[in-house]
Amino acid sequence: MTATIPNLPSLYDPFTTEAKWQKFWEDNQVYKADPQRGGEPYCIVIPPPNVTGSLHMGHAFDNTLIDSLIRYHRMKGYNALYLPGTDHASIAVHTILEKQLQAEGKTRYELGREKFLERAWQWKESSKGTIVGQLRRLGVSVDWSRERFTMDEGLNKAVVEEFVRFHEEGLIYRSKYLVNWCPATQSAVSDLEVENKEVNGHLWHFRYPLTDGSGSVEVATTRPETMLGDTAVAVNPNDDRYKHLIGQTLTLPIMQREIPVIGDEFVDPEFGTGCVKVTPAHDPNDFEMGQRHDLPFINIMNKDGTLNENAGDFQGQDRFVARKNVVQRLETEGFLVKVEEYKHAVPYSDRGKVPIEPLLSTQWFVKIRPLADRTLSFLDEKNSPQFVPQRWTKVYRDWLVKLRDWCISRQLWWGHQIPAWYAVSETGGEICDNTPFVVARSEAEAREKAASQFGTDVKLEQDPDVLDTWFSSGLWPFSTLGWPDRTEDLEFYYPTATLVTGFDIIFFWVARMTMLGGHFTGQMPFKDVYIHGLVLDENGKKMSKSAGNGIDPLLLMDKYGTDALRYTLVKEVVGAGQDIRLDYNREKDESASVEASRNFANKLWNAARFVMMNLDGKTPQQLRSPLNPPLIRGEETDSLATPVRAGFERESIGLTDDLSLNPLLQLSDRWILSRYHQVVKQSTDYIDNYGLGEAAKGLYDFIWGDFCDWYIELVKSRLFQKDAEGAASRLVAQQTLAYVLEGILKLLHPFMPHITEEIWHTLTQAEEGQSISVQAYPESDATLIDPELEQQFELLIEAIRTLRNLRAEAGIKPGVKVKAVMQSESDRERQILTNSEAYIQDLAKVESLTITSALDTALEPAIADVVGTVQVLIPLAGVVDIAVLKAKLEKSLSKAQAEAKSLSARLSNPTFVDKAPADVVQGAKDALAEAEKQIEILQARLRLLN
């Protein structure tokens, strides 16, 4: 390949760069997975966002973590598949469409199911591009050719198969049961879609008279309107106050219905009056009591939250209007005893945002116990799946233990219609609770089944309800790969490797996927479950639409670039599963932490530009490895080094572990190679154990500090050598710079894919269609890691940093060279400094350096500081005006002494110490300690000037 001179623009433009590479990856199908390629599979299915949604910070965080894992494993040689898709968002879409129809003065019933679904599909097509386009903008390395939708033809086939098999196995049944009803969406919702909110309400106490006129009992309730459906009053059979009443009857106020007093140990004698009204059709606990005592179930509620004909005079009233009117009637008729202020939890519909109503309804249910028990056996016997962090295992297990049967039917039209057909000709043309039905995979199959049971003239009507969204998304890890068909993808990529998700949907989604996966495939759908925390706002609060405290990731990407946001989200993670806090200035729409990541990108860009400007137009491959000694085996070469492939396959070319074989490797070269391979090892170890944040931080420190701030500075003088004598040293510096820079780009790529792709292409002059995404991730070579050398360099770096600080403190101009003295009683420290003398002189502008075990007592005036046990001094004679410097230090000393005197006096005052807040007192003590330390340092420096 004919080399061209690599060239990067002077300024990094993330917006042009990111758009270019996102298009390149997709156009070249860089991330298209192929099971026929073989290898070790590594598959993650995207947690499908709602098709109606737009990218929020939770999406950005979750997908950045997933993409980092996918990119890393792809570079590690795995056959990686990141499978994208969206969820049909049954309730969300349904609600949007009904609001549209309401604005048009219509209802879905007037429109009809077919036309309603046409509008739903149109809405899906128009809104789908929003979230998908935003995911593309995030740079996720998904295989778009495999994009799925929870209602596409293949996934609908999977859901139908799931329902039919469950029914054939006796695990699905239809029954009248008390469900959570959302009057806003007019649909049943699962327990998991109910959020308990603390509200300030009331507790009303009412008197129910005994039928024989011998007295009354007092009951209390937070929902007075439900008393219209009471069918008993319960007391604890062991409560001496009331057990004599068991078996007697009461007259229900307003309704004048005679109801029994029953004894049930569920009643807590210590709560309220010890008497509990029982409304079996409107309370879960009362429902169970009603079943135990064979009580009537009287439903007083319509599906829209108004009261029905069983509510008597209150029929047609909204439930909350009826509440006020019932209380008023009871007060007027003398049955109201008292009203108390009462703070309690009220269950709200997560989607409808209104209080749910326990409602007796005929629904479809899944028998959950067999599924949960099988899933528990995977967990207890095989520790499958494994949770990271491990503490979530107990939460997950406890949930599986206490699960109740799952209500899966929803009274909506957008979704997977239940594959059950009712023989309505058997019940007068209507679907009733007792209408016989058949379950089938298609209408044709249903007609065949029904004809054999009810005759060829049978009239069928499909169940109008749809299935709970989680019933389909619970299949997601394997339905997206082709189940129930045994596809090539399913055989190769299933079970998937990892599920990355937030703790808040362990119950909604994780448990359902494991139960369904275990049942239908005999395997857990993923090996690991990596539970991450939440992205909190600048005040440490959970972001939500209702609180209005969300932070728009797209806005930050527009301001700082996608890589900057991605890197911030990963780097902020400290420990798997921890929440992260994203600082944000709402007045300016700015984030200091994302800006810092943008600055990091600029730092890398500028360092890469400098390196490439000094490689004489050669690529790392042309320059070859910095490790090899020159002219091994007499090989003909125009370079002073023999090529070594990634991973340093050194034995194959006769290298031993002794770096001294290449005498041109200087101390700084060996140090950066040691640090580089240490970072490779740390990054690999961290990511393999889901320590993504720790890996990102380690790379930040290495790239910004070790490579950019120190190694590049250390080799600059060698790069500028043009004479024959310095040419060999210059080449090794070029080789090392190129080698480490390319490695850095590969290490950083999973976190910052766009900038690393751009620099890598320019650095390597990669051929068309190539991508850093599929290059080998660096391998650590333990023989190149030298902890002793790294420790020595820490002393060197601190010594140079100290000299620079002293120069600044003394006001020495940058171009002025100085004399320096370094004193240590340690032979080891003196030897390290002696070996590094050239670096110290070069980077700290030192003309002559004296390294000694003891200071000359006759030392001229100097400024000094300490590094470990090394004293660092700069003699000042002839360099600065000592009198001016002395006056400056004396002024600072006087100020520090005055501060210390004031603080000491305050702390000596008993009134202040006894009455001031503890944190204020401690603050004064800390300030005094700091002032005293400053005084000590300033006095020592003044002594050196005398």
N, C-alpha and C positions, 0 to 999 in steps of 0.2 A: 504494500500500500504506500503510495506517495504521501508523505507527511505534509500537512499544511500547518501553518503557524496557528496554534490555538489562540483564540481571542474572545474575551468576555467584555461586554459593554462596561463602561465605568460605573454605572449604577444598576443595581438589581431591580428589575420591574416584575414583581410577583404576578401581576394580573395578566400580562402578556404571556409570561412563562407558563403559568398554570393552565391557561386555556390551551396553549399550544400542546402541552404534554398530555392533557386529558383527551384531546382529539387524537393525538398520536397513538396512545394506548388503545383507544377504541378502534380506530381505523386499522391498526395492525393486529387487532385481536390478541394483544399481548397476554391477556388474562383468560383466554379461552382454555378451559380445562379439557383434557383428553384422557379418559380412563385407559385407552390402549397404550399410552406411553408408559404405563406401569409405574413402578416405584412405590414409595410409601404414601398412602393417601392422607391428605389433611384437608378436611372440609368443614366449613362453617356456613350455616344458613343464616341469612340476615334476619334479625327480629323484624317482621314485616311492619312497616309504618302504615298508618291508615291512608288509604288512597285519597282521602279528602284533605290530608294534613299538609303542613309545610314544616320545613326543617326547624326544630327547636334545639336548645342546647343539650337536652338529653339525647336526641338523635345524634348530634355532632359528637358527643362524648362516647357514646356506645359504639358508633361506627368507626371512630378513630381508633379505639382500642382493638376492635376486631380487625380492622385493616392493618394495623401494626403487626398483629400476630400472623395474619395471612401473608403479608409481604416478607416477614422474617422467615417463615417456614418455606415459602416458595424459594427464597434465596438459599435456604439450607438443603435444597434438593428434593423437597417433598412435592408430590403431585397435588398441587393446591387448588381448591375450588372454593370461591366465595360466591354463594348463590343468592341473587337478589330477588326481591318480590314485594308485593304490597297486599295489605289486608282489605277486605271489602267494607269493613267498618259499618256493620249492619245498622246499628242504632243511629250513628252519626249521620249517615247518608239519608236514612229514613226521616230523621228529624229535619234536616235541611230541606228536603223535598216537601214535607208537609207544611213547613213555614212558607215556602214559595207558593204552594197551592192556597194556603190561607190568605196570602196577600192578593191572590187572584180571585178570592171569594169562592174557592172550591174545596172539596174534600177528596181524599184518595178513592173513596167509595164511589163518588160521582164520576171520577176519571176512569175507574176500573183498573184491575190488576195489570192487564197487559200494557195499557198506556202508561201506567205508573212505572212499570219496570223499564219501558222504553226510555222514559225520562231519567231513570236511575242510571242506566247504561250510558246515556249521553252525558250525564253529570260526571260519571266515572272517567269517561274518555277525556273530557275537558279539564278535569282537575288532576288527573293522574300525572300529567307532565310536570306539575309543580314540584312535588316531593322527589320524583325520580330525577328531574333536572338538578335539584339541589344536592342530591346524593352524588351525582356526577361532579358537581362543583367541589364537593368535599374531597374528590380524588380517590374514592374507594376503588380497590382493584377487583371489582366483581366481574363475573362472566355474564355480560348482558345478553348473550345468546340464550341463556337459560332462565331469563326473567320469568317469574310466575306471579299469578294473581289468585287469591283464594277462591275465586269463583270462575276461574277458567275451566275449560272442558275437562282437562285431566284431573284437576283438584276436585271438581264437582263429582266426578266418577269415584274418587277416593272417599268422599264424604258419604255418598249413597252406599257404597260398599260397607263402610264403617257402620252405618245405621242398620243395614240389612243383616249383617253378621251378628251384631249385638242382639237384634231382635230374635234371630234364629237360635242364639245361644241362651235366650231367656234373660238377657242383661238389660233389655229396654222394655219398659212397660208404660202403659197409659193409665193415669189414675187421678182422682180428685184429691187434691192436697192443698195445704196452705202454702202459698208462694209469696215472695216479695213482689208486690205489684207497683209499678210506676205509673201513676195517673197521667203524667206528662207525656210519656211515650206510649201509654196504654199497652204495656207489655210486661210480662214476667221478667224479673232480673235475678241473677244468681246471688248467693250470699256474698260472693266476692265482688259484686258490683254495687255493694251497699257500703256507704261510709257513715260511721257514727259520728255525729257532731254534738258537742256540748251546747245546750241552749238554756236560756233562762225562761222557765215555764211556770206552770202552776200545778198544784196537787189539790184536786177538789174532793171533799169528803161529803158523801151522801148517806142518807138514812133509808134503809129498805125495811118496811114493816113486815112483821110476821103475819101470816094469813089469819091466824086465830086471834089476832089483836092483842097478844100478850106482851108485845114489845117490838123491838126492831134491832137490826145490826147496822153497824157503820162500815162503809167501804170507802176506799180512796182510789182515785184514778187520774191519770194525766190526759186521758182521751174520753171525756164525758159522753161524746156522741155515740161511742160504741156500746153504752149501756142499753141502747135500744135493741141490741142483739144478744143481751145476756140470757143465758139459759140455766144458770146456777150461781150460788155463792159458795165458796169453799173455805173450810177452816182445817187446821191441823187436828187430826183425830186425838192427839195427845194433849191438846190445849184445854185445860180444865175450865177455861172461861166459856168455851163454846161447844164442847163435845156433846152436851145434852141437847143441842139444837139439831145435830145431825139427823136427817130423816124428816125434819119438819119442812114446811114450805114458807116462802116469802111471796109478797105481791110486788112485782116489778113496777116501780113508779112510772107514770105516763102510759106505758103499754098495758098495765093492769093484767100482766101475764103471771101465772103462778109458777114459781121456779123453786127447785129444791135446795136445801143446804146439804152439801156433801162433805165428806171427810177425805182429805188427801194429804199425804206427807210432804208433797211438794211445797205446801204453804209454809212460809217462815213465820212462826208466831211473833217474832221480834220486829217484823216489818209492818209499819203502819198500825192498823188496829188489830191485825191478826185475821181479819176477814178479807177475802179476795173475791171480786166479781169475776165470773167466768163467761168469756165470749169466745166460744170455740172457733167461730168462723173468722175471727179477726185478731188472734194473738197466738203465736207459736206454742207457748206453754199451755195456754187454755185449750188449744187444739188437742194436745196430748191428753190433758185431763178429760176433755170431752170424749175422746176415744176410750179412755179407761173406764169412764162412768156411763157410757152409752147415752150421752146427752144429745139433744137436738143441735144441729148446726144451722144457725140463721144468718144468712148474708144480708147485710143492710146497705151494701155499697155497690154502686155502678162502677164500670171500668174507668170512667173519666173522673172519679173522685166525688161524684154527687151521690146522694142517698137514694135508695130505690123504694119500691112499694112496701117493703118490710119495715121501713122507718116511719110508717104512719103519717102523722101530720107534717113530718119534715122531709117527705119525699121531694126530690128535685133540688134540694138545697145542697150547695157545696159543703164538703165535710167540715170546713173551718167555720163557715157561716152557721151550720147546724150545731157546731159545738157551743157557740155563744147562745143560740136559741134554746138548746136543751138545758143549759145551766140556768138561763132565765126562767124557764118553765119550772124546773125543780125548786128554784128559790121561791117562786110565786106560790107553789103548792106546798111549801114548807118542808121539803126534803133536803135542802142544802144545809149542811152543818157548818162548814167553814172552808175557806180557801187559803192555801199556803203558797208562798213563793218557793219554787222548786227548780233547782238546776239538775238537768238530767241529759242523758244521751238520746238523741233522736236519729233513727236510721234514715239516711238520704239516698236517693238514687244517684249513682255516680254520673250517669248520663243525663237523666232528666232534671237533676238538681232540685228535686222536691222531695218532701218526706215520703217514704214508701208506705204502702198500705198492705199489711198482711191480708191476703184475700184467698178465699176458698175457690179453687179453680181446677178444671180438668187439664192436665198437662202431661207431657212426655218426660220420663225420668230414666236415668241410667243407674243401675244398681252399682254403687261405687265400691262396696266392700271387697268383692273379688279382685277388682282392678288395683285397689290400694294395697291389699294384702300381698299381691304378687310383686308390686313395686317395692314394698317393704322388704320382701325376701331378697331382692337384688341388693338393696342397701345394706341389710344386716349380714348377708352371707358373702357378698362380693365387694362391699363398699362401692357400689356402682349406682349412680355416678358419684364422682369425687367432687366435693365442693371446695372452692377456693374463695375466701378463707374457709377453713374447716368448720368454724363455729356455726355456719348456716346449715350444716347437716342436721343438727338437732331441731332447728326451726322447721326444716323440711319434713323431718321424720314425725314430729309432733303433729303436724298438719295432716299427714297421711293417716295417722292413727284416729283422728277425730272427725274425718270426713263423713258427711251424710250424703244420701242419694242426690244426684245432680239433675236439676230441672233444666232440660235442654231445649224446650220449645219457647219460641218468642212470637208474640202476636204482631208480627211485622210482615212486610212483603219483600223487602230487599234482603236477600240472603239465600241460603240453600233451602228450598222448599222441602218439607218433610216428605219422604217417599212412602207415604201411607195413603191408601185410597179407601174411602168409606162407601159401603153399600147403602147409599141413602134411600134407595128404593125399599129398603127393609124398615125404614123409620119415617115414612111419610115425606120423603124428599129433603129432609133436614139432617144436619150432623148433630146428633145428640150424644149425651154421655154413654148411652148404651148402643150406639150405632156400630154394627160389626165392620171390621176393616181388614184389609190385606196389606202387607208390606212387600214391596217389590223394587227391583232395580230400574224398572221402566213402566210406563203406562200399559204397554202391550203385555208385559209379564203380569201386571196387576189384573188386567182383564181376563187373562187366561186363568189365573188363580181364582178370581171372584166367580167366573162362570162355572167352575167346577163345584163351587160351594152354593151359589145362589141362583144358578141358571143363566142362560145366555141373555136374558132380558134384563139382567141386573143393571142398575144405573149407578155409576161410580162418580165420586167427587174427591179430588185430592185434598189432603189436609191443607188449609190455607196458611198455616203458620210456617215459620222458618226456624232453622236450628240456631242455637246459640253460636255466636262467632267463634268462641273458644273450642267448639266441637270440631270445627274445621282447622283452626290454627293449631290445635293439639296434635294434628297429623303432620304439621309442617316439615319436620326434619326428614320424613320419608315420603310423604306425598309429593313434595317438590322434586324428588329424585325418581318418580315414576310409579310408586306403589299405588294400587295393588298389583300392577304388572311387575314382573321381575326384569327390570331394565338393566342395561349395562352400568348406568350411573348408580342405580341402587345397589347392585352387587359390589361395586368398587368403592364408592364413597360413604356407604352406610355401614355401621353407625358413624355419625359425624364425630369430629375430634373434640370440639369445644362449643359450649353455649356461653355467650357473653351477654349478660343481662343485669338489670338492676334488681335489688332485693325486693322491691315493691311488687314484682310480678312472679315471685316464687310460687305463690298459690294460684294466681290467675292462669299462668302459662306453663311454668316449669313442671309442676306436679302433673298437669294434664298431659303434657308431652311424654313424661316418663310412664304414666299409667297406660296411655294408648300405645306407645312404642313397645312396652313390655308385653302388652296383650297381643298386638297384631304382628310383631316381628320377632318376639322372643328375646329381644335385646334392648338395653337402654339406648336411647337415641343419640347419646353423646357420652364421651368418656369423662370429660370434666365440665363443671359448671362454674365459670368464673363470675362471681358476683361483685359488681362494682358499686360504689356509692352514688350519691347524687351530686350534681353540680349546684352548689348553693349560690345565692346572690352575694353582693358585696357586704351585706350585713349578716351573712351566715344563715339566711332563711331559705327554705325550700321555694323554688320558683313555681308560680302557678298563674293561670289566666285570671282567676278570681282575685288574687292578690295584686295583680298588675305589676309584678316585679320580675318578669322574664327578661332575659338578655338575648337579643336576636343574634345568633351566630353569623348570619349573612351580613349584618351590618359590620361586625368585627372583621369578617373576611374581606369585605369591600375596603375597609380602612387599612388593614395590616397584611392581608394576604392569607390564603388558606393554610399554608404551612405553619405560619406563625400561630394561628388558632389551634391547629392540630397539636403542635409541639407543646403549647401551653397546657392544653387539657391533659396530655399524657404526663408532662413533667410535674404537674401539681399533685399527682397521685402519690401519696406516701403510705405504703402498705396496701395490699389488696383489700378492696371492700370499703375503703375509707371515703367519706364525702370530701369533695374539694370545694374550695371557696374561690370564686372568680371576682377579683376586684373590678370595679366598674364605676366610672363617673357618669352619672345619668345626664348631667347638664351638658356635658361635652361629647357624650357617647364614646368615651375613651376607656381603655383598660391598660394600666401600667404593665401588668404581667404579659399581656399579648404584645404590647409594644416592645417589651424586653426580648421576647422571642423573635420579633421582627428585626431587632438590632442584632440578635445572634445570627440570623440569616445574612444580614449585611456583613457582619464580621467574617463569616465563612466565605462569602462572595469575594470580599476584598483580599482575603488571604489567598484564595484560589487564583485570583487575578495576578497577585504578586508572584506566586509560584510559577504560573504558566509563562509569565513575562521573562522568567529566568531559566527556562528549560531549553532555550535555543530552538524552539519549535518542535521538540521531540515529545513523544508520548511516553507514559511509563513503560510500555512494552518495548519501545525502542531504546530507552535508557537502560532497561533491565534492572535486576535486583541489586540493592546496595550491599547485600551480604557477602557476595562471592569475592574471593581474592582475585586480583587481576591476572589475566592470561593463564588460567588453569589448564594444565595438560598441553600447554603450548598452542591452545586453540586460536585460530585466526579470527580476529574480531576488530571492529573499528571502535569498540567500547572497551573500557577497562573492567568490565564485569560480564560474567556468564549468565544467561537468562535462567531464572528460576520461576516456576509457576506459582500461582497463589497457593498458600499453605506451606511454602518453603520446603519443597521436597529436596532437602539438602544432601541426603545420603546418596541419592542417585547420581550426583555429580561429584561425589568424593569429598563432601564437606564434613567436618567433624563439628562438635558442639562448641569449639573454641572460636569465638568471634575474632580473635587476634589473627586468624588466617588471612583476614583482609586488613592489612596494616593501615589502610587509608581510612578505615572507620574511626572517627574521632570520638572523644568522650561524649559529646553532645549527640552524635548519631546513635551510639549505643544506648544512651539514655532514652531518646525518643522512641527507639524501637522497643525497648523494654516497657516503657509506659504504654505504647500502642498495643503490644500483645497482652499486657495486663488488662487494658480496657476491653480488648476483644473477649478475653476470658470472662471478665465481669459482666459484660453486656449479654453474652451467651447464657451465663448462669442465671442472671436476673430474668431474662425473657423466658427461658425454659421453665421458670418457676413463677411466672406471671408478675414479676417485679418490673413492670414496664416503666413506671415512674422513676424507679431507682436507676434503671438502665439509661433513661433519657438524661437524668441529672449527671450521671457519670460521664456521658459523652459531652455534655455541655462543659463541664469542668476541664476535660481533656482537650477538647477542640479550642475553646476560648483561651484557657490558661496555658497548658503545656505546649500545644502546637503553635497557636497564633502569637501569644504574648512572649513565649520564651524560645522555642526552637527556631522559629523563623528569624528572630532577632539574633540568636546565637550564630546562625550560618550566613548572615548577610555579608559579612566581610569576606567569607570564602567565595560567595557567588560573584563578587565584584573583582576577584583575582583573574587577570587575563594572561599573566605571564606563564611560561612553560612549567615553572616549578609549582605553581598553584593550581594548574589545570586538573591534575588527578584529584586533589582534595575538592575542587569545585564540582567535578563530576559525581563524586560520592555524595556530596551535599544535594545535588540535583536528583540523584537516584533516590535518596532517602525522602526528600520532600515529595517527589512524585509518588513513591510507593505508599507513604503514610497518608497523603491526601486522597489517593484513590481508595484506600482502605477506610478512611473516615467517611467518605461519601457512601460506601456500601453499608457501614454501620448505622449511619444516620438515615438511610433511605426509608426504612419502615415507618419512621416518624415524620420525615419531611420529604415526601417523594418527589415533589416538583423541582425544587432547587437542586437536589442531588442529581436528578436526571439531567438537568440542564448543564451543570458543571461537569458531570461525568462524560457526557457526550463531547463537550469541548476539549476536556483534558485528554481523552483517549482517542478522539477523532473516530468514534465508533461508526461502523458501516450502517447503511440505511436499514431501518427496521430493527436494529439492536436496541436493547433496553437494559438499564442497570437493574431493573426489576428481576431479571432472570440470570443475573450474574451470581457467582457463588459468594455466599456470606463469608467473611474472613474467618480463618481458623487460627486459633491461638497456638503459638509454639512456645512451650514451657522453657525450652533451652535459651530462649531469647529474653526471658524475664529475669531481671537482676535486681532484687530488692535492695541489696547493699548499694548498688549504683544509684538507685532512685532516692535512697535515703541521703546519700552524699549530695545529690543534686538539690535536695530540699535545703540543705545548708547553703549551697552556692546561691540559689535563688533568693533566699532570705538575706544573704550578705549583700547581693547586688541591690535588692529592694531597699535595704537599710541605707546603703551608700547614696542611693538616689534621694531618699527622704531627707538625709542629712544635708545633701546639696541644696535641696529646696528650702529647708529650714534656715540654712545659712545665707540664702539668697545668691548662691553661686550660679553664674550664667551657664546655660546649657552647653555652650561651646568650649567652656574653660575646662582644661584638664587639671586634675588635682593629685596630690600625694595622698596615700591612704595607709593606715596601719591597722593590722588585725592581730589581736593578741589572744592566745588560748594556751592553757596549760596542757591540753590534750594533744598527744602526738598524732592521733588519728585525725582530729579536726584540722591541725596544721597541714597534714599531708593532703587532705581533701582540698584545702584552699590553695595549696601549692600546685596541685594538679589542675586546678581551675583558674589559675592566675590569668591566663590569656583572656578567658571569658569575662572575668571581673574587670580587667582593664578596658576591654572593648565596650562592654555594656554600661559601665558606670563612669566612663570617661576618666580613668585613672592613669596618670602618667607613670607613676612608680608605686609599687605595692610592697610594703614591708610586712612579713608574716613572722611573728615572734612569740616566744613563750612568756616573756616578761616585758613590761613597758619600761621605756627609758624614763627615769625619774625627772630628767631634765627636758622632757618633751615640751615643745613649744605650744602655745595656746591652740586648742583644737575643739571641735564639736564631736560628740560621741554618742553611741547607742550600743545596745547589747543584742546579739542573736544567740540564743541558747547560752552557751558558756563562752562565746566569742565576743570580745569587745572590739567594736569597729570605730575607728577615729579618722577624722580628716583634719590634719594640721591646717590652720587658717592663715598663717603668716604669708603675706604677699598675694593672698587669694581674695580676701574680703577685708573691709574696714572693721577691725576687731572692736574698736570703741563703739561703733554704731551697733554692731551685733550684740555687744555686752549691754548697751543701753536698752535694746529691744528685749533681751532676756530678763533684765532687771525690772522692766515695766510689767512684763508678764508675771514675774515672781511676785511683785507687789499686789497685783490684781488677785492672784491665787491666794496669797496670804490674807488679804482682806476678806475674800470669800470664805476662807477657812475660819477666820475669826468670827464672822457673822454667824456661820452655821454652828460653830462650837458654842457661842453664847445662847443661841436658840435652843440647842439640845441640853444646855445646862439649866434651862428654865423649867422647873417642875410643872408649871401651869401648861406649857406647850406640850410636854411629854405626856402628861396625864389626860389632857382634854382633846388634843388634836387626833384626827383619825389615824389609825395604825399605818395606813399606806403613806400618809403625809410624813409621819415621823420616820418611817423607814426610808423614804425618799431623801429626807434631810441627812440621814446617816450615810446613805450611799454617796450623796453629793460631797459630804465632808471627806469621806475616804478618797474620792477622786481628786479633790482639791489638794489633799495632803500628798498624794502620789505625784501630782504635778509639781508641787513645791520641791519634793525630793529630787525629781528629774532636773528641774531648772537650776537648783542649787549645785547639783553635780556638774552640769554643763558650764555654769559660771566659774566653778573652781578650775575647770580646764582652760578657761580663758585668762586666768590670773597668772 
